[in-house]
Amino acid sequence: MELVYERRGRGAPLVLMHGIGHHWQAWTPVLDLLAERFDVIAVDLPGFGASPPLPPGLPYNAETLAYAVEVFWAKLGISEPHVAGCSLGGYLALDMASRGVVRSATALSPAGFWSRSELFYARSVLRLLRAAAVASTPELVGSPAGRAFTGRLLVAKPAQVEPAALVAGVAALRSAVGFDDMLDSFLWMAPPAPPKVPITVAWGEHDRLLVRRQAVRAGRWAQQRVALLQGCGHLPMSDDPELVARVITDGTREPTPGLTDAGREPS
């Protein structure tokens, strides 16, 4: 299937994957920074953003989306790129690393490391955001009250998010045809198999959607410490683009046996 994407820069290929209900524009704050070193490809996942939905009969789950992205980059003539993802995209990146189909993977607040109560909470928040997106208008979303409500759940510094970017993000959430089925698949989502390639896992210090104690479980799974992104929320690309670009760039160089200079060990 044909996926919509944005491509910038030159160098080793780096594929960026967004979270549930979002679109490739989530990576806009870091695209040019990463394009200084990489051939950056930010993709809309099937059924999200401007990409078409999955063909009839294919279920929305992590395995299907990961396979669709792998077919997509193969059509571009790319083999074993570096990958980075946030939230659902972070899980996809780790799944790809577990199968050894990428050179390295960076996961920012990846899905799948929740407890049952944390999953219930995250699903409830996501359904609330979806309902608010359906009921809202661009004027309401772009207002100070709308930015505070929507932004605070996803970023630590909502004032840094441009109103137009927030309006576009809410529109993407409203029109995401894969949202409900993908959210249901979270009920059966477990951590991937151990990675076969270098990985980096980082977590927003002020993540209010996938709370940061999940980083401890992710660290145990990865058998390495998880970097805490200080001053960042669930979408750290908007809170601190330079920090996120550095974490991703460092993650493509070698395994991360301990803390990066991004932050400290979660507690």
NUTIFI-476191 format. One line per 5 residues: number of its first residue (from 1); their letters; for each residue x, y, z of C-alpha. Coordinates in steps of 0.02 Angstrom, whole numbers. Layout:
BEGIN
NUM> A> X,Y,Z | ...
***
This chain:
BEGIN
1> MELVY> 0,0,0 | 54,179,-29 | 91,275,130 | 105,464,143 | 273,526,204
6> ERRGR> 392,674,217 | 574,650,165 | 719,767,201 | 908,764,212 | 1047,649,155
11> GAPLV> 1141,508,239 | 1092,343,317 | 904,314,308 | 805,350,467 | 619,309,473
16> LMHGI> 511,400,601 | 345,330,665 | 211,424,761 | 90,371,897 | -93,319,889
21> GHHWQ> -206,453,818 | -62,563,762 | 25,597,596 | 201,620,528 | 195,805,572
26> AWTPV> 223,756,754 | 407,749,704 | 412,921,622 | 510,1003,766 | 656,882,743
31> LDLLA> 652,847,555 | 777,977,500 | 893,939,646 | 896,755,599 | 908,793,413
36> ERFDV> 1081,866,444 | 1143,686,469 | 1012,569,397 | 897,535,252 | 744,561,361
41> IAVDL> 577,484,315 | 430,525,428 | 282,415,382 | 95,417,413 | 47,244,477
46> PGFGA> -95,155,386 | -263,227,438 | -183,381,515 | -139,553,449 | -159,557,260
51> SPPLP> -116,373,231 | -256,257,173 | -328,127,291 | -272,-53,292 | -353,-162,159
56> PGLPY> -513,-251,214 | -479,-405,316 | -313,-347,389 | -323,-315,576 | -256,-158,659
61> NAETL> -117,-217,772 | 69,-184,795 | 123,-328,685 | 17,-273,537 | 71,-91,550
66> AYAVE> 254,-138,566 | 242,-250,413 | 158,-111,313 | 300,9,356 | 430,-120,309
71> VFWAK> 347,-148,140 | 339,41,119 | 525,69,143 | 567,-79,33 | 472,7,-108
76> LGISE> 584,158,-81 | 736,46,-108 | 786,51,77 | 851,-97,175 | 877,-103,364
81> PHVAG> 858,82,405 | 878,159,576 | 706,184,653 | 635,293,790 | 460,302,858
86> CSLGG> 356,381,995 | 219,291,1094 | 141,165,972 | 281,209,851 | 407,170,988
91> YLALD> 333,-3,1009 | 343,-31,821 | 527,20,826 | 564,-106,965 | 466,-242,874
96> MASRG> 572,-211,720 | 730,-218,827 | 672,-384,900 | 663,-458,725 | 827,-381,668
101> VVRSA> 755,-293,516 | 830,-124,562 | 1005,-58,601 | 954,23,766 | 795,77,854
106> TALSP> 754,224,967 | 591,216,1066 | 519,369,1153 | 392,322,1287 | 349,160,1196
111> AGFWS> 181,76,1219 | 169,-99,1291 | 255,-84,1460 | 101,-39,1560 | 16,-126,1704
116> RSELF> -169,-169,1686 | -222,-12,1780 | -102,97,1681 | -171,27,1519 | -349,63,1577
121> YARSV> -297,241,1618 | -207,269,1452 | -353,200,1351 | -474,311,1447 | -369,466,1415
126> LRLLR> -351,425,1231 | -539,398,1213 | -569,565,1301 | -449,652,1182 | -533,571,1033
131> AAAVA> -706,624,1092 | -644,801,1122 | -567,805,948 | -731,751,868 | -830,882,964
136> STPEL> -708,1028,949 | -688,1167,823 | -523,1242,761 | -562,1401,856 | -586,1307,1019
141> VGSPA> -431,1200,995 | -323,1352,958 | -388,1450,1107 | -285,1460,1268 | -410,1346,1357
146> GRAFT> -407,1219,1216 | -218,1218,1208 | -206,1196,1395 | -328,1048,1396 | -259,956,1246
151> GRLLV> -78,1004,1263 | -55,969,1447 | -95,786,1426 | 35,762,1290 | 171,892,1312
156> AKPAQ> 254,975,1460 | 263,1146,1377 | 101,1174,1280 | 144,1357,1252 | 284,1301,1136
161> VEPAA> 162,1211,1020 | 104,1321,877 | -86,1339,871 | -88,1282,690 | 9,1124,735
166> LVAGV> -111,1086,876 | -264,1113,765 | -188,998,633 | -148,866,765 | -326,868,831
171> AALRS> -392,854,653 | -281,702,626 | -349,623,784 | -528,660,732 | -507,579,561
176> AVGFD> -398,429,610 | -497,283,541 | -381,157,624 | -396,231,797 | -531,124,879
181> DMLDS> -469,-44,814 | -289,-1,856 | -337,54,1031 | -428,-111,1057 | -272,-206,1005
186> FLWMA> -179,-129,1152 | -271,-253,1263 | -163,-394,1191 | -2,-297,1169 | 147,-370,1263
191> PPAPP> 331,-319,1258 | 420,-381,1101 | 551,-518,1100 | 727,-465,1152 | 810,-348,1026
196> KVPIT> 938,-410,901 | 1009,-238,861 | 1060,-85,964 | 913,5,1046 | 887,162,1147
201> VAWGE> 735,189,1258 | 696,361,1328 | 549,426,1428 | 476,598,1457 | 501,654,1636
206> HDRLL> 325,728,1638 | 236,599,1531 | 53,606,1584 | -10,473,1464 | 113,330,1485
211> VRRQA> 174,374,1659 | 360,364,1685 | 362,215,1805 | 334,112,1648 | 512,158,1601
216> VRAGR> 575,45,1740 | 488,-105,1660 | 555,-54,1490 | 729,-47,1563 | 713,-221,1636
221> WAQQR> 653,-285,1468 | 796,-201,1375 | 922,-249,1510 | 986,-71,1509 | 945,93,1592
226> VALLQ> 818,207,1513 | 860,390,1484 | 741,513,1565 | 705,663,1453 | 704,805,1576
231> GCGHL> 570,937,1554 | 477,833,1424 | 305,755,1412 | 235,614,1307 | 282,702,1144
236> PMSDD> 460,759,1184 | 489,814,1004 | 383,968,1041 | 457,1002,1214 | 642,989,1174
241> PELVA> 683,957,990 | 871,972,1014 | 872,844,1154 | 767,720,1055 | 874,741,899
246> RVITD> 1030,708,1003 | 956,552,1084 | 906,481,915 | 1073,524,836 | 1170,448,980
251> GTREP> 1062,292,971 | 1115,259,792 | 1298,251,840 | 1311,113,968 | 1214,22,1105
256> TPGLT> 1172,120,1261 | 1239,20,1410 | 1198,155,1537 | 1123,326,1546 | 1144,446,1403
261> DAGRE> 1170,629,1444 | 985,652,1412 | 941,630,1593 | 940,517,1742 | 875,345,1784
266> PS> 686,342,1810 | 623,302,1983
***
